[in-house]
Each structure stands twice: as structure tokens, then as C-alpha cells.
Amino acid sequence: MTDVRTLLAAVLGVLLGLLCLLAPGAVVRTQTVGRRPDGRGGEYGSDAVPARWRRLVRALGGGCLLLGLYFGYTALG
């Protein structure tokens, strides 16, 4: 019998990993909502996310995806 918590961890890990891999800019913008802007010298209306942060979120998303797949494999296998 599979453990429900392990299956939920697998589903959450896969979904969170896919979100981070597919939309890293949205994840960074969501995490920084409500914080004071540190640089006011940018162009009006630009909300560009630095490439370094996108790569970091994608790396973390890949880790979450791998862990979710591992949990799913151990729960179902």
C-alpha cells in the first residue's frame, strides 16, 4: 500500500519543479512582491528579472522535479 504523504510529496515536487523550470521569472517576481525596489534607475514599466536569478530558480526547479520523481518512484515502485 502506498503512503499518501509520499504521493503528495511526489506530486508537489513535480508540480513545483515544472513551475520553476517553465516560468522562472514569474517565480522570482512572486517571491519579491511587496519589497522595496533597490534600484530606481531603470526604465519605467520594466520588471526584467536578472539572468542569474532565472538560472538559480531553474536549478532549484530541476532539483525539486528530480526529488518529486524519486518520491513517486519509491511510493509506486
VMD Tcl script that builds the backbone (N, CA, C; Angstrom):
set m [mol new atoms 231]
animate dup $m
set s [atomselect $m all]
$s set {name element resname resid chain x y z} {
  {N N MET 1 A 0.850 -1.190 0.000}
  {CA C MET 1 A 0.000 0.000 0.000}
  {C C MET 1 A 0.892 1.248 0.000}
  {N N THR 2 A 0.560 2.189 -0.834}
  {CA C THR 2 A 1.367 3.405 -0.932}
  {C C THR 2 A 1.004 4.384 0.167}
  {N N ASP 3 A 2.001 5.107 0.599}
  {CA C ASP 3 A 1.805 6.114 1.626}
  {C C ASP 3 A 1.284 7.393 0.963}
  {N N VAL 4 A 0.197 7.928 1.495}
  {CA C VAL 4 A -0.442 9.106 0.898}
  {C C VAL 4 A 0.480 10.320 0.977}
  {N N ARG 5 A 1.204 10.463 2.081}
  {CA C ARG 5 A 2.096 11.613 2.225}
  {C C ARG 5 A 3.230 11.579 1.209}
  {N N THR 6 A 3.726 10.387 0.929}
  {CA C THR 6 A 4.795 10.272 -0.060}
  {C C THR 6 A 4.282 10.612 -1.454}
  {N N LEU 7 A 3.081 10.172 -1.772}
  {CA C LEU 7 A 2.493 10.522 -3.071}
  {C C LEU 7 A 2.235 12.026 -3.192}
  {N N LEU 8 A 1.765 12.631 -2.111}
  {CA C LEU 8 A 1.542 14.080 -2.132}
  {C C LEU 8 A 2.858 14.834 -2.282}
  {N N ALA 9 A 3.911 14.344 -1.617}
  {CA C ALA 9 A 5.227 14.967 -1.769}
  {C C ALA 9 A 5.725 14.832 -3.196}
  {N N ALA 10 A 5.459 13.694 -3.816}
  {CA C ALA 10 A 5.868 13.494 -5.202}
  {C C ALA 10 A 5.132 14.456 -6.133}
  {N N VAL 11 A 3.838 14.562 -5.973}
  {CA C VAL 11 A 3.046 15.457 -6.825}
  {C C VAL 11 A 3.465 16.912 -6.617}
  {N N LEU 12 A 3.647 17.306 -5.371}
  {CA C LEU 12 A 4.060 18.684 -5.089}
  {C C LEU 12 A 5.443 18.968 -5.662}
  {N N GLY 13 A 6.359 18.032 -5.512}
  {CA C GLY 13 A 7.704 18.226 -6.046}
  {C C GLY 13 A 7.717 18.350 -7.553}
  {N N VAL 14 A 6.951 17.515 -8.227}
  {CA C VAL 14 A 6.903 17.572 -9.690}
  {C C VAL 14 A 6.252 18.873 -10.149}
  {N N LEU 15 A 5.150 19.263 -9.538}
  {CA C LEU 15 A 4.473 20.498 -9.958}
  {C C LEU 15 A 5.325 21.735 -9.687}
  {N N LEU 16 A 5.933 21.780 -8.508}
  {CA C LEU 16 A 6.782 22.929 -8.178}
  {C C LEU 16 A 8.008 22.969 -9.084}
  {N N GLY 17 A 8.575 21.814 -9.364}
  {CA C GLY 17 A 9.721 21.762 -10.272}
  {C C GLY 17 A 9.374 22.226 -11.671}
  {N N LEU 18 A 8.233 21.776 -12.172}
  {CA C LEU 18 A 7.807 22.209 -13.510}
  {C C LEU 18 A 7.536 23.709 -13.556}
  {N N LEU 19 A 6.917 24.228 -12.502}
  {CA C LEU 19 A 6.656 25.670 -12.453}
  {C C LEU 19 A 7.964 26.453 -12.485}
  {N N CYS 20 A 8.933 26.020 -11.704}
  {CA C CYS 20 A 10.216 26.725 -11.671}
  {C C CYS 20 A 10.972 26.598 -12.990}
  {N N LEU 21 A 10.845 25.475 -13.661}
  {CA C LEU 21 A 11.533 25.299 -14.936}
  {C C LEU 21 A 10.867 26.068 -16.066}
  {N N LEU 22 A 9.543 26.123 -16.049}
  {CA C LEU 22 A 8.816 26.750 -17.155}
  {C C LEU 22 A 8.646 28.255 -17.004}
  {N N ALA 23 A 8.552 28.746 -15.773}
  {CA C ALA 23 A 8.316 30.184 -15.563}
  {C C ALA 23 A 9.186 30.720 -14.431}
  {N N PRO 24 A 10.508 30.740 -14.606}
  {CA C PRO 24 A 11.368 31.211 -13.513}
  {C C PRO 24 A 11.192 32.703 -13.216}
  {N N GLY 25 A 10.882 33.483 -14.225}
  {CA C GLY 25 A 10.674 34.911 -13.997}
  {C C GLY 25 A 9.464 35.179 -13.123}
  {N N ALA 26 A 8.402 34.426 -13.338}
  {CA C ALA 26 A 7.194 34.590 -12.527}
  {C C ALA 26 A 7.457 34.176 -11.084}
  {N N VAL 27 A 8.263 33.138 -10.889}
  {CA C VAL 27 A 8.585 32.703 -9.526}
  {C C VAL 27 A 9.377 33.785 -8.804}
  {N N VAL 28 A 10.356 34.378 -9.464}
  {CA C VAL 28 A 11.166 35.427 -8.832}
  {C C VAL 28 A 10.311 36.645 -8.530}
  {N N ARG 29 A 9.460 37.050 -9.470}
  {CA C ARG 29 A 8.597 38.217 -9.227}
  {C C ARG 29 A 7.621 37.958 -8.089}
  {N N THR 30 A 7.111 36.731 -7.971}
  {CA C THR 30 A 6.196 36.396 -6.889}
  {C C THR 30 A 6.904 36.435 -5.541}
  {N N GLN 31 A 8.142 35.983 -5.509}
  {CA C GLN 31 A 8.893 35.979 -4.257}
  {C C GLN 31 A 9.263 37.384 -3.802}
  {N N THR 32 A 9.352 38.339 -4.715}
  {CA C THR 32 A 9.784 39.683 -4.356}
  {C C THR 32 A 8.631 40.689 -4.316}
  {N N VAL 33 A 7.407 40.238 -4.304}
  {CA C VAL 33 A 6.257 41.143 -4.251}
  {C C VAL 33 A 6.242 41.861 -2.893}
  {N N GLY 34 A 6.056 43.149 -2.936}
  {CA C GLY 34 A 5.934 43.933 -1.715}
  {C C GLY 34 A 7.241 44.424 -1.134}
  {N N ARG 35 A 8.344 44.059 -1.713}
  {CA C ARG 35 A 9.634 44.556 -1.221}
  {C C ARG 35 A 9.952 45.877 -1.891}
  {N N ARG 36 A 10.720 46.669 -1.193}
  {CA C ARG 36 A 11.116 47.958 -1.757}
  {C C ARG 36 A 12.070 47.741 -2.913}
  {N N PRO 37 A 11.885 48.477 -3.985}
  {CA C PRO 37 A 12.831 48.359 -5.099}
  {C C PRO 37 A 14.185 48.942 -4.707}
  {N N ASP 38 A 15.247 48.217 -5.019}
  {CA C ASP 38 A 16.574 48.693 -4.646}
  {C C ASP 38 A 17.172 49.614 -5.702}
  {N N GLY 39 A 16.767 49.475 -6.924}
  {CA C GLY 39 A 17.287 50.345 -7.971}
  {C C GLY 39 A 16.162 51.103 -8.634}
  {N N ARG 40 A 16.225 52.407 -8.580}
  {CA C ARG 40 A 15.165 53.213 -9.179}
  {C C ARG 40 A 15.609 53.826 -10.502}
  {N N GLY 41 A 16.741 53.372 -11.013}
  {CA C GLY 41 A 17.267 53.960 -12.236}
  {C C GLY 41 A 16.813 53.250 -13.493}
  {N N GLY 42 A 15.950 52.265 -13.372}
  {CA C GLY 42 A 15.516 51.502 -14.540}
  {C C GLY 42 A 14.503 52.242 -15.376}
  {N N GLU 43 A 14.179 51.655 -16.487}
  {CA C GLU 43 A 13.201 52.244 -17.377}
  {C C GLU 43 A 11.798 52.018 -16.821}
  {N N TYR 44 A 10.905 52.965 -17.026}
  {CA C TYR 44 A 9.557 52.876 -16.491}
  {C C TYR 44 A 8.842 51.661 -17.065}
  {N N GLY 45 A 8.247 50.871 -16.185}
  {CA C GLY 45 A 7.479 49.720 -16.616}
  {C C GLY 45 A 8.288 48.457 -16.834}
  {N N SER 46 A 9.584 48.516 -16.625}
  {CA C SER 46 A 10.388 47.299 -16.837}
  {C C SER 46 A 10.447 46.501 -15.540}
  {N N ASP 47 A 10.193 45.227 -15.655}
  {CA C ASP 47 A 10.300 44.343 -14.495}
  {C C ASP 47 A 11.169 43.153 -14.866}
  {N N ALA 48 A 12.258 43.458 -15.534}
  {CA C ALA 48 A 13.151 42.406 -16.009}
  {C C ALA 48 A 13.802 41.701 -14.822}
  {N N VAL 49 A 13.864 40.392 -14.921}
  {CA C VAL 49 A 14.489 39.575 -13.889}
  {C C VAL 49 A 15.895 39.228 -14.379}
  {N N PRO 50 A 16.903 39.441 -13.537}
  {CA C PRO 50 A 18.272 39.125 -13.972}
  {C C PRO 50 A 18.431 37.651 -14.327}
  {N N ALA 51 A 19.303 37.387 -15.285}
  {CA C ALA 51 A 19.524 36.015 -15.766}
  {C C ALA 51 A 20.076 35.126 -14.662}
  {N N ARG 52 A 20.845 35.691 -13.752}
  {CA C ARG 52 A 21.414 34.899 -12.654}
  {C C ARG 52 A 20.318 34.311 -11.779}
  {N N TRP 53 A 19.298 35.104 -11.487}
  {CA C TRP 53 A 18.182 34.617 -10.665}
  {C C TRP 53 A 17.362 33.573 -11.410}
  {N N ARG 54 A 17.201 33.773 -12.717}
  {CA C ARG 54 A 16.471 32.780 -13.516}
  {C C ARG 54 A 17.190 31.435 -13.513}
  {N N ARG 55 A 18.520 31.463 -13.666}
  {CA C ARG 55 A 19.286 30.214 -13.640}
  {C C ARG 55 A 19.192 29.539 -12.283}
  {N N LEU 56 A 19.237 30.317 -11.216}
  {CA C LEU 56 A 19.139 29.749 -9.875}
  {C C LEU 56 A 17.779 29.086 -9.663}
  {N N VAL 57 A 16.696 29.746 -10.079}
  {CA C VAL 57 A 15.357 29.186 -9.920}
  {C C VAL 57 A 15.203 27.938 -10.779}
  {N N ARG 58 A 15.767 27.953 -11.986}
  {CA C ARG 58 A 15.701 26.755 -12.829}
  {C C ARG 58 A 16.466 25.591 -12.205}
  {N N ALA 59 A 17.611 25.865 -11.586}
  {CA C ALA 59 A 18.381 24.802 -10.936}
  {C C ALA 59 A 17.603 24.218 -9.760}
  {N N LEU 60 A 17.004 25.085 -8.963}
  {CA C LEU 60 A 16.192 24.609 -7.843}
  {C C LEU 60 A 14.961 23.846 -8.336}
  {N N GLY 61 A 14.389 24.299 -9.431}
  {CA C GLY 61 A 13.256 23.591 -10.017}
  {C C GLY 61 A 13.636 22.210 -10.514}
  {N N GLY 62 A 14.819 22.094 -11.103}
  {CA C GLY 62 A 15.295 20.782 -11.529}
  {C C GLY 62 A 15.489 19.849 -10.345}
  {N N GLY 63 A 16.005 20.392 -9.241}
  {CA C GLY 63 A 16.154 19.580 -8.032}
  {C C GLY 63 A 14.813 19.130 -7.483}
  {N N CYS 64 A 13.850 20.039 -7.453}
  {CA C CYS 64 A 12.505 19.672 -6.974}
  {C C CYS 64 A 11.870 18.616 -7.872}
  {N N LEU 65 A 12.053 18.764 -9.161}
  {CA C LEU 65 A 11.496 17.796 -10.095}
  {C C LEU 65 A 12.122 16.414 -9.891}
  {N N LEU 66 A 13.438 16.376 -9.736}
  {CA C LEU 66 A 14.101 15.089 -9.512}
  {C C LEU 66 A 13.665 14.446 -8.199}
  {N N LEU 67 A 13.551 15.247 -7.146}
  {CA C LEU 67 A 13.089 14.699 -5.872}
  {C C LEU 67 A 11.648 14.208 -5.959}
  {N N GLY 68 A 10.804 14.955 -6.666}
  {CA C GLY 68 A 9.424 14.520 -6.837}
  {C C GLY 68 A 9.326 13.216 -7.605}
  {N N LEU 69 A 10.141 13.078 -8.639}
  {CA C LEU 69 A 10.148 11.831 -9.391}
  {C C LEU 69 A 10.671 10.677 -8.537}
  {N N TYR 70 A 11.677 10.950 -7.719}
  {CA C TYR 70 A 12.205 9.920 -6.830}
  {C C TYR 70 A 11.145 9.472 -5.817}
  {N N PHE 71 A 10.456 10.434 -5.215}
  {CA C PHE 71 A 9.413 10.089 -4.256}
  {C C PHE 71 A 8.288 9.292 -4.924}
  {N N GLY 72 A 7.930 9.678 -6.123}
  {CA C GLY 72 A 6.906 8.937 -6.855}
  {C C GLY 72 A 7.360 7.517 -7.179}
  {N N TYR 73 A 8.619 7.378 -7.534}
  {CA C TYR 73 A 9.148 6.047 -7.842}
  {C C TYR 73 A 9.167 5.160 -6.601}
  {N N THR 74 A 9.564 5.733 -5.463}
  {CA C THR 74 A 9.613 4.928 -4.242}
  {C C THR 74 A 8.203 4.608 -3.729}
  {N N ALA 75 A 7.250 5.500 -3.952}
  {CA C ALA 75 A 5.897 5.257 -3.465}
  {C C ALA 75 A 5.175 4.218 -4.328}
  {N N LEU 76 A 5.405 4.265 -5.620}
  {CA C LEU 76 A 4.699 3.369 -6.513}
  {C C LEU 76 A 5.500 2.117 -6.880}
  {N N GLY 77 A 6.808 2.186 -6.680}
  {CA C GLY 77 A 7.666 1.072 -7.104}
  {C C GLY 77 A 7.978 0.096 -6.059}
}
mol reanalyze $m
mol bondsrecalc $m
mol representation Tube
mol addrep $m
